[in-house]
Amino acid sequence: MTLDQAINYIHSLYRPGNKPGLHRIRALLALLGNPEKELKFVHIAGTNGKGSTAAMTASILCKAGYKAGLFTSPYIYRFHERIQMDGKQITDEKLLPLILKVKALADTMPEPPTEFEFVTALAMEYYRQEACPIVVLEVGMGGLLDATNAIGVPEVAVITNIGLDHTEALGNTVEEIALNKAGIFKEGGDAVVYRCGDAVDAVYEQVCREKDLRLVKADFDSLRVISRNLTGQIFDCGDRKALALPLLGEHQLYNASVVLSVIDTLILRGWKITEAHIREGMSSVSWPGRFDIIHEDPLFIIDGGHNSQCFDTLVKNIEDYLKDRKVICLTGVLADKDYADMYRPLIPLVEEFVCVTPPNPRKLEAAQLAEHLSRHGAKAAPCTCVEAGVRLALEKAGRDGVVLSFGSLYLLGAVREGLDAVLKNQSKGE
């Protein structure tokens, strides 16, 4: 089996509508000898911002000299992004034998694992083999029944910003969703949360009382922006002054505040992290696909925004960074998202939408999205493929405008490939 075949095998395990539960992942981990029991974790749940929070936390730990693991999903450009250690993606040479090892065990199970369960088990075995001292572990969906919740008590359990997403599985109110995500809180551990209002905070407080957890709410009150532009931001948080962060958007400062609370909690638990490590980790973090400038002339920005909260953040980012620019949006969305309302706040700020179909089984067709946007007063045009969409968006933006691509993390890899192809053809004079 080649590596491409092995990765395709993993994707074949995707089963929509599969009943959630921890029995499959626990059975698979047991067959592997329970590698998770030999690891320490920072466990991160949330609706939005958990990937950025995980990336910042891992970056600081690496600067502190720890060979920190980083497990995230989904990937944008290649599968290897999901499993990183010490700032580097897993190599082909390490990945293929691991897939074959886990597959051989999974094939013996009466009920085979799902795609995410398989990858979670694979990552646990990798980090054990590499003697990884701590893993920053991002939840896939929810918390209570997510495959990552098969671990024991983490060093810190973290919940980032939450909103109404995956309501069919997690609950119809933010309080219900918060309770599900608080399922990662375990007896006697430490918890850090993004403050989401009194009702949500009350859920966290109740769970922490019941499970005897120390609860820390991130310090948003002392956040102060010193400067921001398209190269990054400088900000204060508490006693820490003039911190540099290359990630763009006000929301990233709130995520950074959560990270600082996580790091302070780790320090209290005995991890050796200095203020210099914190500054170096913050200033050097990389997290592709989040209001990410992938080309400067013409200006082309990609963002993984895919729900109402993300779109509200995009509105703020357009106002903060692109206020005087003509904005052309290259967009596609999954059909199970609340796209009927998601796009509404963006329409007044955007010159025109170019609609494409995401490369995902849950896709919304480009023509259907364009029709929806047109009915709500937007200028919108569908394209037959992503590369054609990139070409049309660049034409409409011209030299002085900006292309902003968003709507689904699954779209970003195709957009990047499309942009590379268009620019290559332009350089040849085609």
ABEGO torsion letter per residue (X at the ends): XBAAAAAAAAAAABBBGBBBEAAAAAAAAAAAGGAAAABBBBBBBEABGAAAAAAAAAAAAAAAGBBBBBBBOBBAABAAAABBBGGBBBBAAAAAAAAAAAAAAAAABABBBBAAAAAAAAAAAAAAAAGBABBBBBBABEAAABAAAABBBBABBBBBBBBBBGAAAAEABAAAAAAAAAAABBBGBBBBBBBAEAAAAAAAAAAAAAAGBBBBBBBAAABBBABBBAAEBBBBBEABBGBBBABBEAAAAAAAAAAAAAAAAAAAAGBBBBAAAAAAAAAABBBBGBGBBABAOBBBBBBABABAAAAAAAAAAAAAAAAABBBBBBBBBBAABBAAAAAAAAAAABABBBBBBBBBAABBBAAAAAAAAAAAGBBBBBBABAAAAAAAAAAAAEAABBBBBBGBAAAAAAAAAAAAAAAAAAAAGX
